[in-house]
Amino acid sequence: MTIVRRQDFAQNSLDFPDSASEHVVVSHNAVQNFSAAATWSAWMRIDDFTGESSRAIISKWDLAGPTGNREYIFETVLSGQVGVFIENSGTAGGVIQSLPLHEWMHIAFVYDGSLTGDANRLKGYLNGVQQTLSFTAPGVPATIAATTRPLHLGAFSDPTPVRFFDGRLCQLAAFNVAKNQAGIDALIDKNGKPADLTGQAGLAYWYQLGGINDNLTTINDDSPNSNNGTVTNFSVAEFSRDVP
């Protein structure tokens, strides 16, 4: 009898050690602007929340620039939180509380500006389970401001990169639709591992961070839009076999 062994979809992750300002920059493309609906998805293993008040996972946000250069930020926060914050005539968002260090987890946030109330407009999920978010004033807006700033993975733009993520990331993706629970479930395979996102509706960008075509120069966008990212300061050793 032949035994067929399961092959996990995610084979690598990218280690962001916060020692050499490692990050990925993607030139602006209109598909990165979401207006009234979005879903952000990331697999992460956080090594440190301290040292900075926040650290970027996915950023379309100039930290020190005018608000006209801010759109959305998916980030870790100093006190053990991960959240999404949105700009539109004021910054507001929500966070998942009390997250662990050194453990792989899947975190997703869903934004639907057509609904009313913070808890309806922004929802957060930890390993596929909806969480109770803590929200900030003045309230989650009905639309997201649009910018032409580049997309950063693992860093804010300041406009030069700052506040670098500390840990491992893989399978960073965003969609131009507000996923429901079934859509969140489809981001995780039946074994609790990263799912293949090929063909999923509304996929705006998808960076595997260790995919078969990624290298020390380029991180590929495996969505149909093919907006590849430029690698900065990574070494071969930081393409890690440590995956969810």
Rosetta blueprint (number, residue, H / E / L):
1 M L
2 T L
3 I L
4 V L
5 R L
6 R L
7 Q L
8 D L
9 F L
10 A L
11 Q L
12 N L
13 S E
14 L E
15 D E
16 F E
17 P L
18 D L
19 S L
20 A L
21 S L
22 E L
23 H E
24 V E
25 V E
26 V E
27 S L
28 H L
29 N L
30 A H
31 V H
32 Q H
33 N L
34 F L
35 S L
36 A L
37 A E
38 A E
39 T E
40 W E
41 S E
42 A E
43 W E
44 M E
45 R E
46 I E
47 D L
48 D L
49 F L
50 T L
51 G L
52 E L
53 S L
54 S E
55 R E
56 A E
57 I E
58 I E
59 S E
60 K E
61 W E
62 D E
63 L L
64 A L
65 G L
66 P L
67 T H
68 G H
69 N H
70 R E
71 E E
72 Y E
73 I E
74 F E
75 E E
76 T E
77 V E
78 L L
79 S L
80 G L
81 Q E
82 V E
83 G E
84 V E
85 F E
86 I E
87 E E
88 N L
89 S L
90 G L
91 T E
92 A E
93 G E
94 G E
95 V E
96 I E
97 Q L
98 S L
99 L L
100 P L
101 L L
102 H L
103 E L
104 W E
105 M E
106 H E
107 I E
108 A E
109 F E
110 V E
111 Y E
112 D E
113 G L
114 S L
115 L L
116 T L
117 G L
118 D H
119 A H
120 N H
121 R H
122 L E
123 K E
124 G E
125 Y E
126 L E
127 N L
128 G L
129 V E
130 Q E
131 Q E
132 T L
133 L L
134 S E
135 F E
136 T L
137 A L
138 P L
139 G L
140 V L
141 P L
142 A L
143 T L
144 I L
145 A L
146 A L
147 T L
148 T L
149 R L
150 P L
151 L E
152 H E
153 L E
154 G L
155 A L
156 F E
157 S E
158 D L
159 P L
160 T L
161 P L
162 V E
163 R L
164 F L
165 F L
166 D L
167 G E
168 R E
169 L E
170 C E
171 Q E
172 L E
173 A E
174 A E
175 F E
176 N L
177 V L
178 A L
179 K L
180 N L
181 Q H
182 A H
183 G H
184 I H
185 D H
186 A L
187 L L
188 I E
189 D L
190 K L
191 N L
192 G L
193 K L
194 P E
195 A L
196 D L
197 L L
198 T L
199 G L
200 Q L
201 A L
202 G L
203 L E
204 A E
205 Y E
206 W E
207 Y E
208 Q L
209 L L
210 G L
211 G L
212 I L
213 N L
214 D L
215 N L
216 L L
217 T L
218 T E
219 I E
220 N L
221 D E
222 D L
223 S L
224 P L
225 N L
226 S L
227 N L
228 N L
229 G E
230 T E
231 V E
232 T E
233 N L
234 F L
235 S L
236 V H
237 A H
238 E H
239 F E
240 S E
241 R L
242 D L
243 V L
244 P L
